[in-house]
Structure formats: structure tokens, C-alpha cells
């Protein structure tokens, strides 16, 4: 391919308990918005061995030279996901045995939405991870990386110098689509191996629309941090109001959320 390949990581289909789209529906929707690959991260909760096999096989069955699904699994208990999963016999005896099974069969282990883990991961996870999701548009909005997320990434890189910084949509339904995406900086035949090689080796850039995140000025970054702070405060107030019995109309809630999250 001659143009920069665009894609995203961290997406769920109906193979996850909270996903809304099938793989064909995901492909149609994302390719219609200019993306050529998606790294699937199905929730491991409620999955069986047959489900894991179906995910790997399904991703490959719906991939071709125009659009690629990279199979993967997310583990909420450790706040991580695995990308580039191959066929694997999962040991479901414990959370740790599931982790060990998947880690051995995946190309990358990524710290997912680290704010959800309060940026606190066990040392053994850090020692086996290959990347950090510095932007998760579900938790961070469609702005720029949080400073706390960037600091956490630097801590990870101190232990894992080759760790990469990713941006994910945490996609479950069409409303989750974000202008923040990944562009590969190498050219080549569009295959699962090509996408994984680029991600693993850091041959990509993070974009918001048509602008690389690295090109945003210090002033723009400061403004983004202020918006993120306001977004967090607004969400906290909303949670308090909801706990007190207040219910905001869905249309108003949706409009406010879209404005706050960018």
C-alpha cells in the first residue's frame, strides 16, 4: 500500500458481553471511516475455549488485503490486553494462568486505560508488557494524552525500553468512534503480520484527525489538560447527582458528553 495505513486498537464485537457489532459490521463501519485495520480485544470474562478459538478464527476469516482484524483479548482483572493472539489452549484455572496462557501466544501485552488501574500495576505485569495505552478515548476523551498517562508510560519504559505508546478507542458501538487513530509509518502489503510488526517496533504515529499528536503546541497541550480536568470533574458531579436520584435527559447527557470529551 502506498498511503499511510490507518487503524485503531482496543475494539470489541458481539463476542464480548458488551459489544454491539459483528465482525462484518465492524469492518463496514470502520473501513467506511478510512481505517484499514482494527486490533480486537474481546473481554475474557464469560469466554470459553471454544469462544477464544472462534475469535482468532473469526478475525482471520474476515481479513484480507483491504482490511485486517488483529485478534486479541482483554483482561479487566489486570487492566491489560493482548494483541496478535495466535491459536492457544487457555488455562482457565486462575486469572494468573489465563494471563500466562495468553501472554505466551500474543505479540504484545498492553496496559489498557491505565487511569482505570490508578496507574498502579504489579511489577510482574510491567516486566511482561510491551506498551501503554496513553490515550483511551472512553476514559480520556478525544483530546491528548493525560500527563499522568505520559508519566506512567515513562515509568514503564524505564523497565521496558522498547514499550510503545498506543491510542485506543475502546470501541463497543458506533457512537464510540473517535478521530484519534494510529497511522503506520511503513509501507507494505496489508497483513496481520505487517500491522503487528509496525506496532511492535514503534513504526507508527498517533493522530487526531489529520494532525499528529506530536505536533500539538505546548499551549494546545495545556488547553487539552484543562479540558480533561473539567471533563473529570463533570463526570464526578454527574455520578454524585445520579447517586442522589437525579436523572439527566438522555439527549442532554449525550450532547454534554460529546462537548466535554472533545
ChimeraX commands (.cxc) that place a marker at each C-alpha (Angstrom):
marker #1 position 0.00,0.00,0.00 radius 0.5
marker #1 position 1.31,3.48,-0.86 radius 0.5
marker #1 position -0.81,5.59,1.51 radius 0.5
marker #1 position -0.35,5.53,5.28 radius 0.5
marker #1 position -2.37,2.69,6.74 radius 0.5
marker #1 position -4.81,3.90,9.38 radius 0.5
marker #1 position -6.31,1.83,12.15 radius 0.5
marker #1 position -7.16,1.52,15.80 radius 0.5
marker #1 position -6.61,-0.77,18.74 radius 0.5
marker #1 position -8.94,-1.82,21.55 radius 0.5
marker #1 position -12.24,-2.77,19.98 radius 0.5
marker #1 position -15.00,-5.18,20.98 radius 0.5
marker #1 position -17.54,-7.09,18.91 radius 0.5
marker #1 position -20.54,-9.17,19.91 radius 0.5
marker #1 position -18.01,-11.78,21.04 radius 0.5
marker #1 position -17.63,-9.56,24.12 radius 0.5
marker #1 position -20.52,-9.37,26.57 radius 0.5
marker #1 position -20.85,-5.63,25.95 radius 0.5
marker #1 position -20.05,-5.34,22.22 radius 0.5
marker #1 position -22.74,-4.35,19.73 radius 0.5
marker #1 position -21.40,-5.22,16.26 radius 0.5
marker #1 position -20.38,-8.36,14.40 radius 0.5
marker #1 position -17.02,-8.54,12.65 radius 0.5
marker #1 position -18.59,-7.80,9.23 radius 0.5
marker #1 position -20.44,-4.83,10.74 radius 0.5
marker #1 position -17.24,-3.58,12.38 radius 0.5
marker #1 position -15.38,-3.87,9.11 radius 0.5
marker #1 position -18.03,-1.99,7.15 radius 0.5
marker #1 position -18.25,0.79,9.72 radius 0.5
marker #1 position -14.52,1.31,10.30 radius 0.5
marker #1 position -13.46,0.95,6.67 radius 0.5
marker #1 position -16.16,3.48,5.77 radius 0.5
marker #1 position -14.31,5.95,8.00 radius 0.5
marker #1 position -10.92,5.43,6.45 radius 0.5
marker #1 position -9.47,2.73,8.69 radius 0.5
marker #1 position -7.80,-0.39,7.34 radius 0.5
marker #1 position -7.11,-2.38,10.50 radius 0.5
marker #1 position -8.54,-2.93,13.95 radius 0.5
marker #1 position -6.97,-4.76,16.88 radius 0.5
marker #1 position -9.73,-6.71,18.58 radius 0.5
marker #1 position -9.63,-7.01,22.39 radius 0.5
marker #1 position -12.57,-9.19,23.39 radius 0.5
marker #1 position -13.30,-9.38,27.11 radius 0.5
marker #1 position -12.10,-12.69,28.51 radius 0.5
marker #1 position -14.91,-12.67,31.07 radius 0.5
marker #1 position -17.55,-15.27,30.14 radius 0.5
marker #1 position -15.42,-16.77,27.38 radius 0.5
marker #1 position -14.79,-20.48,26.94 radius 0.5
marker #1 position -12.02,-22.19,25.00 radius 0.5
marker #1 position -14.39,-22.52,22.05 radius 0.5
marker #1 position -15.06,-18.76,22.20 radius 0.5
marker #1 position -11.34,-17.95,22.14 radius 0.5
marker #1 position -10.86,-20.22,19.13 radius 0.5
marker #1 position -13.83,-18.55,17.42 radius 0.5
marker #1 position -12.35,-15.08,18.00 radius 0.5
marker #1 position -8.98,-15.96,16.47 radius 0.5
marker #1 position -10.54,-17.78,13.54 radius 0.5
marker #1 position -13.20,-15.10,13.01 radius 0.5
marker #1 position -10.66,-12.29,12.87 radius 0.5
marker #1 position -8.66,-14.09,10.23 radius 0.5
marker #1 position -11.68,-15.18,8.25 radius 0.5
marker #1 position -12.82,-11.55,7.87 radius 0.5
marker #1 position -9.37,-10.17,6.98 radius 0.5
marker #1 position -7.96,-9.63,3.51 radius 0.5
marker #1 position -5.68,-7.26,1.62 radius 0.5
marker #1 position -8.04,-4.33,2.20 radius 0.5
marker #1 position -8.90,-4.66,5.89 radius 0.5
marker #1 position -7.27,-6.60,8.73 radius 0.5
marker #1 position -8.59,-7.80,12.06 radius 0.5
marker #1 position -5.84,-8.49,14.60 radius 0.5
marker #1 position -7.17,-10.95,17.23 radius 0.5
marker #1 position -6.76,-10.13,20.90 radius 0.5
marker #1 position -8.17,-10.49,24.40 radius 0.5
marker #1 position -8.67,-8.00,27.26 radius 0.5
marker #1 position -8.37,-8.93,30.95 radius 0.5
marker #1 position -10.15,-6.43,33.18 radius 0.5
marker #1 position -8.75,-8.01,36.35 radius 0.5
marker #1 position -5.23,-6.90,35.36 radius 0.5
marker #1 position -6.31,-3.90,33.21 radius 0.5
marker #1 position -4.37,-5.18,30.21 radius 0.5
marker #1 position -4.99,-6.57,26.76 radius 0.5
marker #1 position -3.11,-8.86,24.42 radius 0.5
marker #1 position -2.72,-8.17,20.69 radius 0.5
marker #1 position -1.77,-10.57,17.93 radius 0.5
marker #1 position -3.17,-13.64,19.60 radius 0.5
marker #1 position -2.47,-16.97,17.93 radius 0.5
marker #1 position -4.36,-20.21,18.47 radius 0.5
marker #1 position -3.88,-21.05,22.16 radius 0.5
marker #1 position -5.07,-23.54,24.75 radius 0.5
marker #1 position -6.10,-21.28,27.65 radius 0.5
marker #1 position -5.63,-22.48,31.21 radius 0.5
marker #1 position -8.76,-21.14,32.92 radius 0.5
marker #1 position -7.73,-22.37,36.39 radius 0.5
marker #1 position -6.99,-18.83,37.64 radius 0.5
marker #1 position -6.58,-15.25,36.44 radius 0.5
marker #1 position -2.81,-15.67,36.51 radius 0.5
marker #1 position -2.92,-18.88,34.50 radius 0.5
marker #1 position -5.13,-17.17,31.90 radius 0.5
marker #1 position -2.60,-14.33,31.73 radius 0.5
marker #1 position 0.31,-16.73,31.30 radius 0.5
marker #1 position -1.51,-18.69,28.60 radius 0.5
marker #1 position -2.40,-15.60,26.57 radius 0.5
marker #1 position 0.96,-13.87,27.06 radius 0.5
marker #1 position 2.77,-16.85,25.56 radius 0.5
marker #1 position 0.57,-16.76,22.46 radius 0.5
marker #1 position 0.40,-12.98,21.83 radius 0.5
marker #1 position 2.74,-10.47,20.20 radius 0.5
marker #1 position 2.02,-7.59,22.58 radius 0.5
marker #1 position 0.77,-7.15,26.13 radius 0.5
marker #1 position -0.54,-3.61,26.67 radius 0.5
marker #1 position -1.54,-1.72,29.82 radius 0.5
marker #1 position -5.10,-0.67,28.97 radius 0.5
marker #1 position -6.71,2.61,30.09 radius 0.5
marker #1 position -4.17,2.86,32.94 radius 0.5
marker #1 position -6.25,5.52,34.71 radius 0.5
marker #1 position -8.70,2.71,35.47 radius 0.5
marker #1 position -5.87,0.95,37.35 radius 0.5
marker #1 position -4.89,4.23,39.02 radius 0.5
marker #1 position -1.55,3.82,37.19 radius 0.5
marker #1 position -0.68,1.07,39.66 radius 0.5
marker #1 position 0.34,-2.25,38.12 radius 0.5
marker #1 position 2.17,-5.18,39.75 radius 0.5
marker #1 position 5.85,-5.31,38.88 radius 0.5
marker #1 position 5.41,-8.70,37.21 radius 0.5
marker #1 position 2.87,-7.18,34.77 radius 0.5
marker #1 position 5.17,-4.27,33.93 radius 0.5
marker #1 position 8.04,-6.68,33.33 radius 0.5
marker #1 position 5.99,-8.55,30.73 radius 0.5
marker #1 position 4.23,-5.67,28.98 radius 0.5
marker #1 position 5.12,-4.19,25.61 radius 0.5
marker #1 position 3.10,-0.99,25.59 radius 0.5
marker #1 position 0.83,1.51,27.29 radius 0.5
marker #1 position -2.46,2.90,26.05 radius 0.5
marker #1 position -1.60,6.56,26.63 radius 0.5
marker #1 position -4.95,7.63,25.19 radius 0.5
marker #1 position -8.18,5.69,25.67 radius 0.5
marker #1 position -11.00,7.77,24.22 radius 0.5
marker #1 position -13.59,6.22,26.54 radius 0.5
marker #1 position -11.73,7.26,29.69 radius 0.5
marker #1 position -9.59,10.16,28.46 radius 0.5
marker #1 position -11.89,11.82,25.94 radius 0.5
marker #1 position -10.88,12.75,22.40 radius 0.5
marker #1 position -8.17,15.16,23.47 radius 0.5
marker #1 position -4.48,14.40,24.02 radius 0.5
marker #1 position -2.70,12.03,26.41 radius 0.5
marker #1 position -3.12,12.80,30.09 radius 0.5
marker #1 position 0.06,13.96,31.78 radius 0.5
marker #1 position -0.37,11.17,34.31 radius 0.5
marker #1 position -0.61,8.67,31.47 radius 0.5
marker #1 position 2.54,10.01,29.85 radius 0.5
marker #1 position 4.40,9.84,33.17 radius 0.5
marker #1 position 3.23,6.26,33.65 radius 0.5
marker #1 position 4.46,5.39,30.16 radius 0.5
marker #1 position 7.89,6.77,31.02 radius 0.5
marker #1 position 7.94,4.60,34.16 radius 0.5
marker #1 position 7.14,1.57,32.06 radius 0.5
marker #1 position 9.84,2.46,29.54 radius 0.5
marker #1 position 12.39,2.60,32.34 radius 0.5
marker #1 position 11.77,-1.11,32.84 radius 0.5
marker #1 position 10.84,-1.92,29.23 radius 0.5
marker #1 position 12.74,0.46,26.91 radius 0.5
marker #1 position 11.03,-0.88,23.79 radius 0.5
marker #1 position 7.50,-0.37,25.13 radius 0.5
marker #1 position 5.29,1.57,22.71 radius 0.5
marker #1 position 2.62,4.23,23.33 radius 0.5
marker #1 position -0.76,3.38,21.78 radius 0.5
marker #1 position -4.09,5.15,21.42 radius 0.5
marker #1 position -7.28,3.10,21.60 radius 0.5
marker #1 position -10.96,3.82,21.05 radius 0.5
marker #1 position -12.31,1.19,23.46 radius 0.5
marker #1 position -14.87,0.68,20.71 radius 0.5
marker #1 position -18.12,-1.12,21.59 radius 0.5
marker #1 position -20.64,0.61,19.34 radius 0.5
marker #1 position -20.78,3.14,16.51 radius 0.5
marker #1 position -21.08,6.11,18.89 radius 0.5
marker #1 position -17.61,5.27,20.27 radius 0.5
marker #1 position -15.81,6.21,17.06 radius 0.5
marker #1 position -13.06,8.79,17.60 radius 0.5
marker #1 position -10.90,10.99,15.37 radius 0.5
marker #1 position -7.89,9.71,17.35 radius 0.5
marker #1 position -6.27,6.83,15.49 radius 0.5
marker #1 position -2.99,5.18,14.52 radius 0.5
marker #1 position -1.11,5.58,11.24 radius 0.5
marker #1 position 1.60,3.13,10.29 radius 0.5
marker #1 position 4.78,4.76,9.04 radius 0.5
marker #1 position 5.92,1.89,6.86 radius 0.5
marker #1 position 4.50,0.70,3.56 radius 0.5
marker #1 position 3.88,-2.90,2.68 radius 0.5
marker #1 position 1.25,-5.50,1.97 radius 0.5
marker #1 position -1.60,-5.17,4.45 radius 0.5
marker #1 position -1.47,-8.30,6.57 radius 0.5
marker #1 position -1.85,-9.13,10.25 radius 0.5
marker #1 position 1.91,-9.71,10.48 radius 0.5
marker #1 position 2.66,-6.33,8.85 radius 0.5
marker #1 position 0.39,-4.45,11.29 radius 0.5
marker #1 position 1.85,-6.28,14.29 radius 0.5
marker #1 position 5.43,-5.70,13.14 radius 0.5
marker #1 position 4.75,-1.96,12.85 radius 0.5
marker #1 position 3.06,-1.76,16.25 radius 0.5
marker #1 position 5.71,-3.85,17.99 radius 0.5
marker #1 position 8.60,-1.87,16.52 radius 0.5
marker #1 position 7.03,1.56,17.02 radius 0.5
marker #1 position 6.66,2.21,13.29 radius 0.5
marker #1 position 3.52,4.31,13.69 radius 0.5
marker #1 position 2.28,7.73,14.79 radius 0.5
marker #1 position -0.76,8.78,16.79 radius 0.5
marker #1 position -3.13,11.20,15.05 radius 0.5
marker #1 position -6.16,13.30,15.88 radius 0.5
marker #1 position -7.90,13.83,12.60 radius 0.5
marker #1 position -5.17,14.86,10.17 radius 0.5
marker #1 position -2.75,16.13,12.84 radius 0.5
marker #1 position -0.08,14.06,14.56 radius 0.5
marker #1 position -0.45,14.31,18.33 radius 0.5
marker #1 position 3.28,15.10,18.47 radius 0.5
marker #1 position 2.64,18.34,16.54 radius 0.5
marker #1 position 0.34,19.94,19.11 radius 0.5
marker #1 position 1.91,23.02,20.70 radius 0.5
marker #1 position 2.56,23.45,24.44 radius 0.5
marker #1 position -0.36,25.89,24.60 radius 0.5
marker #1 position -2.67,23.41,22.90 radius 0.5
marker #1 position -1.49,20.69,25.26 radius 0.5
marker #1 position -2.18,22.89,28.28 radius 0.5
marker #1 position -5.67,23.63,26.98 radius 0.5
marker #1 position -6.28,19.91,26.45 radius 0.5
marker #1 position -5.21,19.14,30.02 radius 0.5
marker #1 position -7.61,21.79,31.29 radius 0.5
marker #1 position -10.46,20.24,29.30 radius 0.5
marker #1 position -9.58,16.80,30.60 radius 0.5
marker #1 position -9.69,18.15,34.16 radius 0.5
marker #1 position -13.08,19.74,33.55 radius 0.5
marker #1 position -14.34,16.51,31.97 radius 0.5
marker #1 position -13.25,14.50,35.02 radius 0.5
marker #1 position -14.91,16.99,37.37 radius 0.5
marker #1 position -18.12,16.93,35.36 radius 0.5
marker #1 position -18.22,13.14,35.39 radius 0.5
marker #1 position -17.70,13.12,39.15 radius 0.5
marker #1 position -20.55,15.61,39.67 radius 0.5
marker #1 position -22.79,13.56,37.41 radius 0.5
marker #1 position -22.06,10.41,39.40 radius 0.5
marker #1 position -22.97,12.22,42.62 radius 0.5
marker #1 position -26.21,13.53,41.13 radius 0.5
marker #1 position -27.11,10.10,39.78 radius 0.5
marker #1 position -26.46,8.52,43.17 radius 0.5
marker #1 position -28.82,11.14,44.64 radius 0.5
marker #1 position -31.62,10.16,42.27 radius 0.5
marker #1 position -31.24,12.86,39.60 radius 0.5
marker #1 position -31.67,11.63,36.03 radius 0.5
marker #1 position -30.49,13.86,33.21 radius 0.5
marker #1 position -32.41,13.55,29.90 radius 0.5
marker #1 position -30.51,11.26,27.53 radius 0.5
marker #1 position -30.33,13.85,24.75 radius 0.5
marker #1 position -28.85,16.49,27.07 radius 0.5
marker #1 position -26.47,13.95,28.58 radius 0.5
marker #1 position -25.27,12.86,25.14 radius 0.5
marker #1 position -24.71,16.44,23.97 radius 0.5
marker #1 position -22.81,17.41,27.12 radius 0.5
marker #1 position -20.69,14.29,26.99 radius 0.5
marker #1 position -19.77,14.91,23.36 radius 0.5
marker #1 position -18.78,18.50,24.17 radius 0.5
marker #1 position -16.74,17.60,27.26 radius 0.5
marker #1 position -14.96,14.66,25.72 radius 0.5
marker #1 position -13.99,16.58,22.61 radius 0.5
marker link #1:1,2 radius 0.2
marker link #1:2,3 radius 0.2
marker link #1:3,4 radius 0.2
marker link #1:4,5 radius 0.2
marker link #1:5,6 radius 0.2
marker link #1:6,7 radius 0.2
marker link #1:7,8 radius 0.2
marker link #1:8,9 radius 0.2
marker link #1:9,10 radius 0.2
marker link #1:10,11 radius 0.2
marker link #1:11,12 radius 0.2
marker link #1:12,13 radius 0.2
marker link #1:13,14 radius 0.2
marker link #1:14,15 radius 0.2
marker link #1:15,16 radius 0.2
marker link #1:16,17 radius 0.2
marker link #1:17,18 radius 0.2
marker link #1:18,19 radius 0.2
marker link #1:19,20 radius 0.2
marker link #1:20,21 radius 0.2
marker link #1:21,22 radius 0.2
marker link #1:22,23 radius 0.2
marker link #1:23,24 radius 0.2
marker link #1:24,25 radius 0.2
marker link #1:25,26 radius 0.2
marker link #1:26,27 radius 0.2
marker link #1:27,28 radius 0.2
marker link #1:28,29 radius 0.2
marker link #1:29,30 radius 0.2
marker link #1:30,31 radius 0.2
marker link #1:31,32 radius 0.2
marker link #1:32,33 radius 0.2
marker link #1:33,34 radius 0.2
marker link #1:34,35 radius 0.2
marker link #1:35,36 radius 0.2
marker link #1:36,37 radius 0.2
marker link #1:37,38 radius 0.2
marker link #1:38,39 radius 0.2
marker link #1:39,40 radius 0.2
marker link #1:40,41 radius 0.2
marker link #1:41,42 radius 0.2
marker link #1:42,43 radius 0.2
marker link #1:43,44 radius 0.2
marker link #1:44,45 radius 0.2
marker link #1:45,46 radius 0.2
marker link #1:46,47 radius 0.2
marker link #1:47,48 radius 0.2
marker link #1:48,49 radius 0.2
marker link #1:49,50 radius 0.2
marker link #1:50,51 radius 0.2
marker link #1:51,52 radius 0.2
marker link #1:52,53 radius 0.2
marker link #1:53,54 radius 0.2
marker link #1:54,55 radius 0.2
marker link #1:55,56 radius 0.2
marker link #1:56,57 radius 0.2
marker link #1:57,58 radius 0.2
marker link #1:58,59 radius 0.2
marker link #1:59,60 radius 0.2
marker link #1:60,61 radius 0.2
marker link #1:61,62 radius 0.2
marker link #1:62,63 radius 0.2
marker link #1:63,64 radius 0.2
marker link #1:64,65 radius 0.2
marker link #1:65,66 radius 0.2
marker link #1:66,67 radius 0.2
marker link #1:67,68 radius 0.2
marker link #1:68,69 radius 0.2
marker link #1:69,70 radius 0.2
marker link #1:70,71 radius 0.2
marker link #1:71,72 radius 0.2
marker link #1:72,73 radius 0.2
marker link #1:73,74 radius 0.2
marker link #1:74,75 radius 0.2
marker link #1:75,76 radius 0.2
marker link #1:76,77 radius 0.2
marker link #1:77,78 radius 0.2
marker link #1:78,79 radius 0.2
marker link #1:79,80 radius 0.2
marker link #1:80,81 radius 0.2
marker link #1:81,82 radius 0.2
marker link #1:82,83 radius 0.2
marker link #1:83,84 radius 0.2
marker link #1:84,85 radius 0.2
marker link #1:85,86 radius 0.2
marker link #1:86,87 radius 0.2
marker link #1:87,88 radius 0.2
marker link #1:88,89 radius 0.2
marker link #1:89,90 radius 0.2
marker link #1:90,91 radius 0.2
marker link #1:91,92 radius 0.2
marker link #1:92,93 radius 0.2
marker link #1:93,94 radius 0.2
marker link #1:94,95 radius 0.2
marker link #1:95,96 radius 0.2
marker link #1:96,97 radius 0.2
marker link #1:97,98 radius 0.2
marker link #1:98,99 radius 0.2
marker link #1:99,100 radius 0.2
marker link #1:100,101 radius 0.2
marker link #1:101,102 radius 0.2
marker link #1:102,103 radius 0.2
marker link #1:103,104 radius 0.2
marker link #1:104,105 radius 0.2
marker link #1:105,106 radius 0.2
marker link #1:106,107 radius 0.2
marker link #1:107,108 radius 0.2
marker link #1:108,109 radius 0.2
marker link #1:109,110 radius 0.2
marker link #1:110,111 radius 0.2
marker link #1:111,112 radius 0.2
marker link #1:112,113 radius 0.2
marker link #1:113,114 radius 0.2
marker link #1:114,115 radius 0.2
marker link #1:115,116 radius 0.2
marker link #1:116,117 radius 0.2
marker link #1:117,118 radius 0.2
marker link #1:118,119 radius 0.2
marker link #1:119,120 radius 0.2
marker link #1:120,121 radius 0.2
marker link #1:121,122 radius 0.2
marker link #1:122,123 radius 0.2
marker link #1:123,124 radius 0.2
marker link #1:124,125 radius 0.2
marker link #1:125,126 radius 0.2
marker link #1:126,127 radius 0.2
marker link #1:127,128 radius 0.2
marker link #1:128,129 radius 0.2
marker link #1:129,130 radius 0.2
marker link #1:130,131 radius 0.2
marker link #1:131,132 radius 0.2
marker link #1:132,133 radius 0.2
marker link #1:133,134 radius 0.2
marker link #1:134,135 radius 0.2
marker link #1:135,136 radius 0.2
marker link #1:136,137 radius 0.2
marker link #1:137,138 radius 0.2
marker link #1:138,139 radius 0.2
marker link #1:139,140 radius 0.2
marker link #1:140,141 radius 0.2
marker link #1:141,142 radius 0.2
marker link #1:142,143 radius 0.2
marker link #1:143,144 radius 0.2
marker link #1:144,145 radius 0.2
marker link #1:145,146 radius 0.2
marker link #1:146,147 radius 0.2
marker link #1:147,148 radius 0.2
marker link #1:148,149 radius 0.2
marker link #1:149,150 radius 0.2
marker link #1:150,151 radius 0.2
marker link #1:151,152 radius 0.2
marker link #1:152,153 radius 0.2
marker link #1:153,154 radius 0.2
marker link #1:154,155 radius 0.2
marker link #1:155,156 radius 0.2
marker link #1:156,157 radius 0.2
marker link #1:157,158 radius 0.2
marker link #1:158,159 radius 0.2
marker link #1:159,160 radius 0.2
marker link #1:160,161 radius 0.2
marker link #1:161,162 radius 0.2
marker link #1:162,163 radius 0.2
marker link #1:163,164 radius 0.2
marker link #1:164,165 radius 0.2
marker link #1:165,166 radius 0.2
marker link #1:166,167 radius 0.2
marker link #1:167,168 radius 0.2
marker link #1:168,169 radius 0.2
marker link #1:169,170 radius 0.2
marker link #1:170,171 radius 0.2
marker link #1:171,172 radius 0.2
marker link #1:172,173 radius 0.2
marker link #1:173,174 radius 0.2
marker link #1:174,175 radius 0.2
marker link #1:175,176 radius 0.2
marker link #1:176,177 radius 0.2
marker link #1:177,178 radius 0.2
marker link #1:178,179 radius 0.2
marker link #1:179,180 radius 0.2
marker link #1:180,181 radius 0.2
marker link #1:181,182 radius 0.2
marker link #1:182,183 radius 0.2
marker link #1:183,184 radius 0.2
marker link #1:184,185 radius 0.2
marker link #1:185,186 radius 0.2
marker link #1:186,187 radius 0.2
marker link #1:187,188 radius 0.2
marker link #1:188,189 radius 0.2
marker link #1:189,190 radius 0.2
marker link #1:190,191 radius 0.2
marker link #1:191,192 radius 0.2
marker link #1:192,193 radius 0.2
marker link #1:193,194 radius 0.2
marker link #1:194,195 radius 0.2
marker link #1:195,196 radius 0.2
marker link #1:196,197 radius 0.2
marker link #1:197,198 radius 0.2
marker link #1:198,199 radius 0.2
marker link #1:199,200 radius 0.2
marker link #1:200,201 radius 0.2
marker link #1:201,202 radius 0.2
marker link #1:202,203 radius 0.2
marker link #1:203,204 radius 0.2
marker link #1:204,205 radius 0.2
marker link #1:205,206 radius 0.2
marker link #1:206,207 radius 0.2
marker link #1:207,208 radius 0.2
marker link #1:208,209 radius 0.2
marker link #1:209,210 radius 0.2
marker link #1:210,211 radius 0.2
marker link #1:211,212 radius 0.2
marker link #1:212,213 radius 0.2
marker link #1:213,214 radius 0.2
marker link #1:214,215 radius 0.2
marker link #1:215,216 radius 0.2
marker link #1:216,217 radius 0.2
marker link #1:217,218 radius 0.2
marker link #1:218,219 radius 0.2
marker link #1:219,220 radius 0.2
marker link #1:220,221 radius 0.2
marker link #1:221,222 radius 0.2
marker link #1:222,223 radius 0.2
marker link #1:223,224 radius 0.2
marker link #1:224,225 radius 0.2
marker link #1:225,226 radius 0.2
marker link #1:226,227 radius 0.2
marker link #1:227,228 radius 0.2
marker link #1:228,229 radius 0.2
marker link #1:229,230 radius 0.2
marker link #1:230,231 radius 0.2
marker link #1:231,232 radius 0.2
marker link #1:232,233 radius 0.2
marker link #1:233,234 radius 0.2
marker link #1:234,235 radius 0.2
marker link #1:235,236 radius 0.2
marker link #1:236,237 radius 0.2
marker link #1:237,238 radius 0.2
marker link #1:238,239 radius 0.2
marker link #1:239,240 radius 0.2
marker link #1:240,241 radius 0.2
marker link #1:241,242 radius 0.2
marker link #1:242,243 radius 0.2
marker link #1:243,244 radius 0.2
marker link #1:244,245 radius 0.2
marker link #1:245,246 radius 0.2
marker link #1:246,247 radius 0.2
marker link #1:247,248 radius 0.2
marker link #1:248,249 radius 0.2
marker link #1:249,250 radius 0.2
marker link #1:250,251 radius 0.2
marker link #1:251,252 radius 0.2
marker link #1:252,253 radius 0.2
marker link #1:253,254 radius 0.2
marker link #1:254,255 radius 0.2
marker link #1:255,256 radius 0.2
marker link #1:256,257 radius 0.2
marker link #1:257,258 radius 0.2
marker link #1:258,259 radius 0.2
marker link #1:259,260 radius 0.2
marker link #1:260,261 radius 0.2
marker link #1:261,262 radius 0.2
view
